[in-house]
């Protein structure tokens, strides 16, 4: 009996069939996970709001049902005094993403935890309480002014990246949209009071 088992496991067909079956099965698992991931990360899905969310207020609040912080989308809060259509918002956010990529912001900053750790994570930059100390009438204007002419806000100074006003507005729209993405509580306790 042991001799039959030994011949069976030495048969190349046995190993080839096993490898093919495992490859087919894992390919199906990968396809199912890819489809589910795309469904989760597509703008307009429950976790990733559509681009025109930039027309609304975006806050970050503790959700006791989930036991974590989550974005809270509120009523209308326009940036730069303009209400963007879904198409305009998509174009503006696309331009903002290109501005951030062209200035290699990810070399110093992190987005959703990915990137450099030299400077702050920008996942929730729109809601960062630091903007209250910067001059300007509205949060969007404060962020745009900072991007065009950075002040030293922390231990490390941000370099002047020669960002023009239209580029700054696009980058601010991108950061506001990114702050509205439900990232399962990341970053944890962002902006929370120390006693909470």
C-alpha positions as CSV (number, residue, x, y, z in Angstrom):
1,X,0.0,0.0,0.0
2,X,2.8,2.4,0.9
3,X,4.4,1.5,-2.4
4,X,1.2,2.5,-4.3
5,X,1.1,5.8,-2.5
6,X,4.7,6.5,-3.2
7,X,4.2,5.8,-7.0
8,X,1.1,8.0,-6.9
9,X,2.8,11.0,-5.4
10,X,5.8,10.6,-7.8
11,X,3.5,10.8,-10.8
12,X,4.1,14.2,-12.6
13,X,0.5,14.2,-13.7
14,X,-0.6,14.4,-10.0
15,X,1.5,17.5,-9.3
16,X,0.6,19.1,-12.6
17,X,-3.1,18.6,-12.1
18,X,-2.8,19.9,-8.5
19,X,-1.0,23.0,-9.7
20,X,-3.5,23.7,-12.5
21,X,-6.5,23.3,-10.1
22,X,-4.9,25.5,-7.5
23,X,-4.1,28.2,-10.1
24,X,-7.6,28.1,-11.5
25,X,-9.2,28.3,-8.0
26,X,-6.9,31.2,-6.9
27,X,-7.5,33.1,-10.2
28,X,-11.3,32.9,-9.5
29,X,-10.7,34.2,-5.9
30,X,-8.5,37.0,-7.3
31,X,-11.2,37.9,-9.8
32,X,-13.9,38.0,-7.2
33,X,-11.8,40.1,-4.9
34,X,-10.9,42.5,-7.7
35,X,-14.6,43.0,-8.7
36,X,-15.5,43.6,-5.0
37,X,-12.7,46.0,-4.5
38,X,-13.5,48.0,-7.6
39,X,-17.1,48.2,-6.4
40,X,-15.9,49.5,-3.1
41,X,-13.5,52.2,-4.4
42,X,-15.4,53.6,-7.3
43,X,-16.5,57.2,-6.8
44,X,-20.2,57.2,-6.0
45,X,-20.0,54.0,-3.9
46,X,-21.1,54.0,-0.3
47,X,-17.4,54.5,0.9
48,X,-16.2,56.8,-1.8
49,X,-18.6,59.7,-2.5
50,X,-19.0,61.1,-5.9
51,X,-16.8,64.1,-6.8
52,X,-19.5,66.7,-6.4
53,X,-19.3,66.1,-2.6
54,X,-17.0,69.0,-2.7
55,X,-20.2,71.1,-2.7
56,X,-21.0,69.9,0.8
57,X,-19.5,70.2,4.3
58,X,-17.2,67.4,5.2
59,X,-16.5,66.6,8.9
60,X,-15.0,63.7,10.8
61,X,-16.9,62.3,13.7
62,X,-16.9,59.3,16.0
63,X,-19.5,56.7,15.0
64,X,-20.4,54.7,18.1
65,X,-22.1,52.0,16.0
66,X,-18.8,51.3,14.2
67,X,-16.6,52.2,17.2
68,X,-14.4,54.4,14.9
69,X,-14.2,57.8,13.3
70,X,-15.9,58.3,9.9
71,X,-16.5,61.2,7.5
72,X,-19.8,63.0,7.9
73,X,-21.2,64.7,4.8
74,X,-23.4,67.6,5.6
75,X,-25.3,70.3,3.8
76,X,-24.1,72.7,1.2
77,X,-20.7,74.3,1.8
78,X,-19.3,75.6,-1.4
79,X,-15.6,76.1,-2.1
80,X,-14.4,79.2,-3.8
81,X,-18.0,80.5,-4.1
82,X,-18.9,78.0,-6.9
83,X,-21.3,75.1,-7.0
84,X,-19.6,72.4,-9.2
85,X,-21.6,70.1,-11.4
86,X,-20.6,66.5,-11.3
87,X,-18.6,66.9,-14.5
88,X,-16.9,70.1,-13.3
89,X,-16.1,68.5,-10.0
90,X,-14.6,65.5,-11.7
91,X,-12.5,67.7,-14.0
92,X,-11.3,69.9,-11.1
93,X,-10.4,66.9,-8.9
94,X,-8.6,65.3,-11.8
95,X,-6.5,68.4,-12.2
96,X,-5.9,68.6,-8.4
97,X,-4.6,65.0,-8.5
98,X,-2.2,65.9,-11.3
99,X,-1.0,69.0,-9.4
100,X,-0.3,66.8,-6.3
101,X,1.5,64.2,-8.5
102,X,3.5,66.8,-10.5
103,X,4.8,68.3,-7.3
104,X,5.7,64.9,-5.9
105,X,3.8,65.6,-2.7
106,X,3.9,61.9,-1.9
107,X,7.6,62.1,-1.4
108,X,7.1,63.9,1.9
109,X,3.4,63.4,2.7
110,X,1.3,60.3,3.0
111,X,-2.2,59.8,1.5
112,X,-4.2,57.1,3.2
113,X,-1.0,56.1,4.9
114,X,1.0,55.6,1.7
115,X,4.0,57.8,0.9
116,X,6.7,59.6,2.8
117,X,6.7,60.2,6.5
118,X,8.6,63.4,6.5
119,X,5.5,65.6,6.6
120,X,1.9,65.1,7.8
121,X,-0.6,62.6,6.3
122,X,-3.0,64.5,4.0
123,X,-5.9,62.1,4.1
124,X,-7.9,64.5,6.3
125,X,-6.1,67.7,5.4
126,X,-9.3,69.4,4.6
127,X,-10.5,69.0,8.2
128,X,-7.2,69.7,9.9
129,X,-7.7,72.2,12.8
130,X,-4.4,73.9,11.9
131,X,-6.2,76.0,9.2
132,X,-7.9,78.1,11.9
133,X,-4.6,79.9,12.5
134,X,-4.0,80.7,8.9
135,X,-5.3,84.0,7.5
136,X,-8.4,83.9,5.2
137,X,-12.1,84.0,5.2
138,X,-12.9,80.4,4.4
139,X,-11.1,77.0,4.8
140,X,-10.7,76.5,1.1
141,X,-9.1,80.0,0.7
142,X,-6.8,79.2,3.7
143,X,-5.6,76.0,2.1
144,X,-5.1,77.6,-1.3
145,X,-3.1,80.5,0.2
146,X,-0.9,78.1,2.1
147,X,-0.2,76.0,-1.0
148,X,0.8,79.1,-3.0
149,X,2.9,80.6,-0.2
150,X,3.6,78.0,2.5
151,X,4.2,79.2,6.1
152,X,6.2,77.1,8.6
153,X,3.4,75.3,10.6
154,X,5.4,72.5,12.2
155,X,8.9,71.3,12.8
156,X,9.6,71.2,9.0
157,X,9.0,73.9,6.5
158,X,7.1,73.1,3.3
159,X,9.0,74.4,0.3
160,X,7.5,76.8,-2.1
161,X,6.3,74.6,-5.0
162,X,5.3,77.6,-7.2
163,X,1.7,76.6,-7.3
164,X,-0.6,79.0,-9.2
165,X,-4.1,79.9,-7.9
166,X,-6.0,77.6,-10.3
167,X,-3.7,74.8,-9.4
168,X,-4.1,75.5,-5.6
169,X,-7.9,75.5,-6.0
170,X,-7.8,72.2,-7.9
171,X,-5.6,70.6,-5.2
172,X,-7.9,71.9,-2.4
173,X,-10.9,70.3,-4.2
174,X,-8.9,67.0,-4.4
175,X,-8.0,67.2,-0.7
176,X,-11.6,68.0,0.3
177,X,-12.9,65.0,-1.8
178,X,-10.3,62.8,-0.3
179,X,-11.3,63.8,3.2
180,X,-14.8,62.5,2.4
181,X,-13.7,59.0,1.7
182,X,-14.6,56.4,4.3
183,X,-11.2,54.8,5.2
184,X,-12.4,52.6,8.0
185,X,-11.4,55.0,10.8
186,X,-8.0,56.0,9.3
187,X,-6.4,58.1,10.6
188,X,-7.7,57.2,14.1
189,X,-8.9,60.0,16.3
190,X,-7.9,62.7,13.7
191,X,-8.8,66.1,15.2
192,X,-10.3,64.5,18.3
193,X,-10.0,66.4,21.6
194,X,-7.3,64.9,23.8
195,X,-9.9,64.1,26.5
196,X,-12.1,62.0,24.2
